[in-house]
Amino acid sequence: MRITKPTYFDTFRCIASDCPDSCCKEWDVQVDEAAAAQYRALSGPLGDRLREVMREEDGETVMTIIDGRCPMWRADSLCRIQAELGHEALCKTCREFPRLTHDYGDFIEYGLELSCPEAARIILSTPAEMVTEEVPGGEEPEYDEEAMEVLLRTRDMARAILADTNRPINDTLALLLIYGYQAQGELDGAEVAPFEPQSGLEAALHFTAPANPDLMVEFFQGLEILTEEWSARLKHPATGSWDRAYLLLARYFIDRYWLQAVSDYDLVSRVKLAVISCLLIHHLGGDLTRTAQLYSKEIENDIDNIEAILDGAYASPAFTDDRLLGALLQ
């Protein structure tokens, strides 16, 4: 079985009490069955407290959020479970976050999640050089192997587009959107053809409409909102400049979502998700790392929000191709 991960994956370390945010704030913490059983059987004051704060919700066990935070989060910003029982006693969610695992059966890809401040700092400051190793094991793939071959090949091309720093950042993001349609065609069975960036940009300039950032913000205001900070940022955007880190940001979205198209053969909506995400983060402005991390905390960790954007990529007037290209090229 092939395992692929960025070079920084194994060196990531939680910065604990030094973290400017926390995975223990705002989110419901889902407790896996094994950990829930262990906590319910635990003796002493910690066991009493865990039984008091765990609850059943939609067939799952979660920690009851108290004053906007997990009840196991101590005043020193450390976890009481980890402090008293050790790291391995944490539930699966807390033990693994912010590490991402995409398991396709015969190969696995690992990554870090942008919603963690320290992971966001690394992702947006370090080019994602990938390392691959072969390990025993694996399962027969259940995906369409021909489709996966196309997605792996076209993702390499998308990465190459984002790695080219010889053009303006906004032009590169426009090229990513344009290439997304060519890659979708190949996924649908079209002949493989060379991608011509310059001709693609020239054609796109004739297919732009005035951008409407207010319409884009209105769309995101209609999604589920977790924090007051995010609500305030949407109400008071302060458009920033196009920094090179946006190429790393787009690369993160491509690495995370591109191959998911093997499940439904819909690549375009995921490419548009990457572009839309970069455009909104740029429009909101502020410190890029903080804005991107907050975006991920609000959007990526809520499957309903992600699905709304994937649907909106086709249905929302805020995300028509001509408007997205206009926001990037005009």
Backbone torsions as a table, in degrees:
resi	resn	phi	psi	omega
1	MET	NA	141.0	-178.3
2	ARG	-95.6	131.0	175.5
3	ILE	-118.9	127.4	-179.2
4	THR	-123.9	138.5	179.7
5	LYS	-156.3	156.6	175.5
6	PRO	-70.7	153.6	-175.7
7	THR	-60.7	-26.0	-178.1
8	TYR	-85.4	-3.0	-173.9
9	PHE	-60.6	-49.3	-174.6
10	ASP	-75.5	-17.0	-178.3
11	THR	-94.2	-5.1	179.5
12	PHE	-61.9	135.4	175.2
13	ARG	-136.2	135.7	175.2
14	CYS	-62.8	136.8	179.8
15	ILE	-96.4	8.1	168.7
16	ALA	48.8	-120.0	-173.1
17	SER	-67.2	-13.4	177.3
18	ASP	-85.9	-1.8	-176.5
19	CYS	-71.7	133.0	179.0
20	PRO	-73.6	-13.4	175.0
21	ASP	-132.8	-166.0	175.0
22	SER	-158.9	142.6	173.3
23	CYS	-73.5	-3.5	177.6
24	CYS	-93.5	-2.2	-179.4
25	LYS	-101.2	141.8	171.5
26	GLU	68.9	-45.3	-174.9
27	TRP	-72.2	144.5	163.4
28	ASP	-71.1	135.6	179.3
29	VAL	-100.7	112.6	178.9
30	GLN	-80.5	131.9	-178.4
31	VAL	-107.0	121.0	-179.6
32	ASP	-67.6	162.7	-173.4
33	GLU	-59.5	-42.5	-177.6
34	ALA	-63.8	-45.3	-180.0
35	ALA	-67.2	-40.6	179.9
36	ALA	-60.0	-41.9	178.6
37	ALA	-64.3	-40.9	179.0
38	GLN	-63.9	-43.5	-177.9
39	TYR	-66.6	-39.4	-179.2
40	ARG	-67.1	-27.9	-178.6
41	ALA	-90.4	-4.2	-174.6
42	LEU	-72.6	135.8	177.9
43	SER	-91.6	169.9	174.3
44	GLY	85.9	-179.6	-176.9
45	PRO	-58.7	-38.3	-179.6
46	LEU	-65.6	-43.5	178.0
47	GLY	-61.8	-41.4	178.2
48	ASP	-60.2	-42.9	-178.6
49	ARG	-68.5	-39.5	180.0
50	LEU	-64.2	-43.5	178.8
51	ARG	-64.3	-29.0	-179.5
52	GLU	-72.8	-36.4	-171.2
53	VAL	-100.9	-12.2	177.0
54	MET	-80.6	142.9	178.7
55	ARG	-142.9	158.8	176.9
56	GLU	-93.9	133.1	-179.5
57	GLU	-146.1	117.8	-179.6
58	ASP	53.0	41.5	177.0
59	GLY	78.2	6.7	179.7
60	GLU	-123.9	156.3	177.1
61	THR	-96.4	129.2	178.3
62	VAL	-133.3	158.0	172.5
63	MET	-80.9	137.3	176.9
64	THR	-73.1	122.5	177.8
65	ILE	-73.8	128.3	-179.5
66	ILE	-122.5	120.3	-177.7
67	ASP	54.4	39.2	174.7
68	GLY	77.2	16.2	-177.5
69	ARG	-148.2	156.3	175.4
70	CYS	-62.9	135.8	-178.3
71	PRO	-67.1	-11.4	176.8
72	MET	-88.6	-2.4	-178.9
73	TRP	-83.5	115.3	-175.8
74	ARG	-80.3	170.8	180.0
75	ALA	-62.3	-26.3	179.2
76	ASP	-88.4	12.9	177.6
77	SER	68.7	18.7	174.3
78	LEU	-107.7	158.9	-177.7
79	CYS	-85.4	130.3	-179.3
80	ARG	-65.3	-37.7	179.9
81	ILE	-62.6	-47.4	-179.3
82	GLN	-65.4	-40.5	-177.7
83	ALA	-65.1	-37.7	-174.9
84	GLU	-93.5	-29.0	-174.4
85	LEU	-118.1	-13.5	-179.2
86	GLY	99.8	163.4	-174.8
87	HIS	-59.3	-39.1	-175.4
88	GLU	-68.6	-14.7	179.0
89	ALA	-83.0	-9.3	178.6
90	LEU	-65.2	151.9	173.9
91	CYS	-67.5	163.6	-173.8
92	LYS	-57.6	-41.4	-179.0
93	THR	-58.6	-48.9	-176.8
94	CYS	-74.6	-32.0	-179.2
95	ARG	-67.6	-35.0	-173.8
96	GLU	-95.4	-31.2	-176.5
97	PHE	-58.4	137.6	6.0
98	PRO	-98.8	29.6	-177.6
99	ARG	-79.5	133.2	179.6
100	LEU	-104.5	140.4	176.2
101	THR	-127.3	121.5	173.6
102	HIS	-112.7	102.5	-174.7
103	ASP	-101.7	113.6	-178.8
104	TYR	-104.2	13.4	177.4
105	GLY	96.2	-69.1	-179.5
106	ASP	-96.1	-4.4	171.1
107	PHE	-151.8	153.9	-178.9
108	ILE	-128.1	140.7	172.3
109	GLU	-120.5	133.1	178.0
110	TYR	-109.1	154.9	175.8
111	GLY	-161.2	-178.4	174.9
112	LEU	-113.1	153.5	-176.9
113	GLU	-97.2	133.4	-174.8
114	LEU	-65.4	-20.2	-175.2
115	SER	-73.2	-10.5	173.6
116	CYS	-88.6	126.4	-177.9
117	PRO	-56.8	-42.0	-179.5
118	GLU	-70.5	-38.7	175.7
119	ALA	-64.1	-41.1	178.9
120	ALA	-61.1	-42.0	178.5
121	ARG	-59.6	-43.4	-179.4
122	ILE	-67.9	-47.6	-177.2
123	ILE	-58.8	-40.8	-173.8
124	LEU	-91.4	6.3	177.6
125	SER	-127.7	-7.6	-173.4
126	THR	-129.1	117.0	175.3
127	PRO	-55.1	137.3	-173.9
128	ALA	-82.2	78.0	173.5
129	GLU	-73.8	128.8	-174.6
130	MET	-99.7	142.3	174.4
131	VAL	-121.2	146.0	-177.3
132	THR	-129.1	140.0	175.2
133	GLU	-136.8	152.3	176.7
134	GLU	-102.2	130.1	179.3
135	VAL	-130.6	156.6	177.9
136	PRO	-64.5	155.2	174.7
137	GLY	105.9	-161.5	-176.6
138	GLY	104.1	166.6	-179.4
139	GLU	-128.8	163.6	175.7
140	GLU	-64.5	129.8	-178.3
141	PRO	-66.8	140.9	176.7
142	GLU	-100.6	-3.5	-179.6
143	TYR	-83.3	167.4	174.8
144	ASP	-73.4	109.1	-173.2
145	GLU	-64.6	-35.8	178.5
146	GLU	-66.5	-42.0	178.2
147	ALA	-64.1	-40.9	179.8
148	MET	-64.8	-37.0	177.1
149	GLU	-60.7	-42.2	178.4
150	VAL	-64.9	-44.0	-177.5
151	LEU	-66.1	-40.0	177.6
152	LEU	-64.5	-43.2	-179.3
153	ARG	-66.8	-45.4	-177.6
154	THR	-71.4	-30.6	176.0
155	ARG	-65.1	-37.6	175.5
156	ASP	-58.6	-40.4	178.7
157	MET	-67.5	-41.4	177.4
158	ALA	-61.0	-40.8	176.6
159	ARG	-62.8	-38.9	179.2
160	ALA	-65.7	-38.8	176.9
161	ILE	-59.8	-45.3	-177.9
162	LEU	-71.8	-22.7	-179.5
163	ALA	-81.0	-13.6	-179.3
164	ASP	-81.8	110.6	-176.7
165	THR	-98.4	16.9	-175.9
166	ASN	-90.5	6.9	178.3
167	ARG	-134.7	164.9	177.7
168	PRO	-58.4	148.6	-176.6
169	ILE	-59.1	-43.9	-177.4
170	ASN	-65.6	-34.3	176.0
171	ASP	-64.6	-39.6	180.0
172	THR	-63.9	-41.3	178.2
173	LEU	-66.9	-34.8	175.0
174	ALA	-64.4	-41.4	177.6
175	LEU	-62.5	-36.4	177.4
176	LEU	-61.0	-43.7	178.2
177	LEU	-63.7	-44.7	-179.8
178	ILE	-61.9	-45.3	-179.3
179	TYR	-65.5	-30.7	178.5
180	GLY	-55.1	-37.6	179.1
181	TYR	-71.6	-36.9	176.7
182	GLN	-66.0	-41.9	179.0
183	ALA	-64.6	-37.2	177.0
184	GLN	-62.4	-40.5	177.3
185	GLY	-60.5	-42.4	178.7
186	GLU	-66.8	-36.0	175.9
187	LEU	-64.1	-31.8	179.3
188	ASP	-83.3	-2.6	175.2
189	GLY	113.1	2.6	179.7
190	ALA	-69.9	158.3	177.6
191	GLU	-63.6	143.0	175.5
192	VAL	-69.4	131.1	-178.0
193	ALA	-133.6	152.5	175.7
194	PRO	-61.8	148.1	175.9
195	PHE	-97.5	127.7	-176.9
196	GLU	-109.5	96.7	-175.2
197	PRO	-59.2	-46.4	-174.7
198	GLN	-65.1	-45.2	178.8
199	SER	-67.0	-32.4	176.9
200	GLY	-63.9	-43.5	178.3
201	LEU	-66.7	-40.5	-180.0
202	GLU	-62.9	-41.1	178.4
203	ALA	-67.8	-38.0	-177.5
204	ALA	-65.4	-31.3	180.0
205	LEU	-61.6	-23.7	178.1
206	HIS	-90.6	3.7	-175.7
207	PHE	-130.9	43.2	179.6
208	THR	-114.4	150.6	173.3
209	ALA	-127.4	157.0	179.3
210	PRO	-56.3	134.2	178.7
211	ALA	-67.9	152.4	177.5
212	ASN	-133.6	80.0	-177.2
213	PRO	-61.9	-29.3	178.7
214	ASP	-63.2	-37.1	178.8
215	LEU	-66.5	-38.9	178.1
216	MET	-64.8	-46.1	179.2
217	VAL	-62.6	-40.7	178.7
218	GLU	-59.2	-38.7	177.4
219	PHE	-60.3	-47.3	-177.6
220	PHE	-70.6	-28.7	175.2
221	GLN	-67.1	-22.0	178.5
222	GLY	-83.2	-7.0	176.9
223	LEU	-85.5	169.9	176.8
224	GLU	-65.3	131.3	-178.2
225	ILE	-113.8	131.6	-173.8
226	LEU	-95.1	-42.9	-171.7
227	THR	-120.8	154.1	175.8
228	GLU	-65.8	-33.2	-179.9
229	GLU	-61.5	-43.3	179.9
230	TRP	-64.8	-42.4	178.2
231	SER	-59.1	-43.5	179.8
232	ALA	-66.5	-38.3	180.0
233	ARG	-65.2	-38.0	178.6
234	LEU	-68.1	-30.6	-179.9
235	LYS	-79.2	-25.6	-174.9
236	HIS	-132.9	66.6	179.4
237	PRO	-67.7	155.6	178.7
238	ALA	-143.6	83.8	-171.1
239	THR	-48.8	132.0	-179.0
240	GLY	-97.9	-166.6	178.4
241	SER	-100.9	163.7	179.6
242	TRP	-85.1	99.2	179.1
243	ASP	-89.7	153.5	179.2
244	ARG	-59.1	-24.0	179.5
245	ALA	-63.0	-19.2	177.1
246	TYR	-64.7	-27.7	176.1
247	LEU	-68.4	-37.1	175.4
248	LEU	-69.6	-35.7	177.2
249	LEU	-63.2	-47.6	178.5
250	ALA	-62.7	-38.5	178.2
251	ARG	-61.1	-40.1	177.6
252	TYR	-58.6	-46.4	-179.2
253	PHE	-66.3	-38.3	178.8
254	ILE	-65.1	-45.4	179.5
255	ASP	-61.9	-35.9	-174.7
256	ARG	-80.3	-35.5	-168.2
257	TYR	-114.6	-20.3	-172.0
258	TRP	-56.2	-51.3	-175.3
259	LEU	-70.3	-15.7	178.7
260	GLN	-64.1	-16.4	177.8
261	ALA	-65.2	-12.6	177.5
262	VAL	-65.3	-19.1	-177.8
263	SER	-79.6	-28.5	-175.0
264	ASP	-142.2	3.5	177.2
265	TYR	64.1	21.6	179.3
266	ASP	-109.0	91.8	-179.8
267	LEU	-87.3	-37.3	-174.0
268	VAL	-56.8	-44.0	-177.6
269	SER	-62.6	-32.0	-179.7
270	ARG	-76.8	-34.3	173.9
271	VAL	-66.1	-42.0	177.9
272	LYS	-65.5	-35.0	174.7
273	LEU	-56.7	-45.1	179.9
274	ALA	-62.4	-45.8	-177.9
275	VAL	-68.1	-45.0	178.9
276	ILE	-59.3	-43.5	-179.8
277	SER	-60.5	-45.8	178.8
278	CYS	-63.3	-41.2	-179.9
279	LEU	-64.2	-43.4	-179.5
280	LEU	-66.7	-44.9	-179.9
281	ILE	-60.4	-40.7	176.7
282	HIS	-63.8	-43.2	-177.9
283	HIS	-66.0	-37.2	-179.2
284	LEU	-71.1	-29.5	175.7
285	GLY	69.6	-154.3	-174.6
286	GLY	76.8	-168.6	177.0
287	ASP	-64.4	123.8	-173.3
288	LEU	-59.5	-44.6	-177.6
289	THR	-62.3	-44.5	-179.4
290	ARG	-67.0	-42.6	-178.9
291	THR	-64.9	-43.4	179.5
292	ALA	-65.0	-40.9	179.6
293	GLN	-65.0	-41.5	179.3
294	LEU	-67.3	-40.3	176.1
295	TYR	-57.0	-47.4	-178.2
296	SER	-64.4	-41.1	179.3
297	LYS	-60.7	-40.0	-177.2
298	GLU	-79.5	-38.7	-169.3
299	ILE	-101.8	-52.5	-171.6
300	GLU	-71.2	-24.8	-179.0
301	ASN	-93.2	14.3	175.5
302	ASP	-129.2	102.5	-175.0
303	ILE	-59.0	-31.8	178.3
304	ASP	-64.9	-37.2	178.1
305	ASN	-67.2	-43.0	178.6
306	ILE	-61.9	-45.6	-179.4
307	GLU	-64.7	-34.5	177.5
308	ALA	-63.8	-38.0	178.5
309	ILE	-70.7	-41.7	178.3
310	LEU	-60.5	-40.3	175.9
311	ASP	-69.5	-42.7	-178.7
312	GLY	-66.0	-22.2	177.3
313	ALA	-57.4	-28.2	176.9
314	TYR	-102.8	-35.7	-167.8
315	ALA	-96.9	-26.1	-174.2
316	SER	-84.0	133.1	175.5
317	PRO	-64.1	-16.8	178.0
318	ALA	-70.3	-23.2	-170.5
319	PHE	-119.2	27.3	174.1
320	THR	-65.4	152.4	-176.9
321	ASP	-59.3	-40.5	-178.0
322	ASP	-66.8	-34.2	177.8
323	ARG	-71.5	-40.9	178.9
324	LEU	-63.6	-43.7	177.9
325	LEU	-65.5	-37.1	177.2
326	GLY	-63.2	-39.1	178.8
327	ALA	-65.3	-27.7	-177.3
328	LEU	-93.2	-32.5	-168.8
329	LEU	-110.0	-17.2	-177.4
330	GLN	-89.9	NA	NA
